[in-house]
Amino acid sequence: MPEICRFLGIVISMYYKEHLPPHFHAKYAGKRAAFSINDLKIIEGGLPKRIISFVLEWAFDHREELLEDWKLAHKHEELKKIKPLI
């Protein structure tokens, strides 16, 4: 699973040929969650509330880049790194 960003101990990644809806994965301290890109909601798993707020703040600022990486992943092309929150 390619890592596209890392900040504050949070790792953001995407799988190749993943199921719909467009989404990304966040990992922190052994916990995981998948977030939809379009509406920025958790669709699977869970993280501490404070970490969720950091992930959502970051994702809101980088939604277009996340959608671009989603398209690249479906073509099995190299994903682009996205700037961290901090």
Secondary structure, DSSP 8 states (H G I E B T S, - for coil): --EEEEETTEEEE--TT--SS-EEEEEETTEEEEEETTT--EEEE---HHHHHHHHHHHHHTHHHHHHHHHHHHTT----------
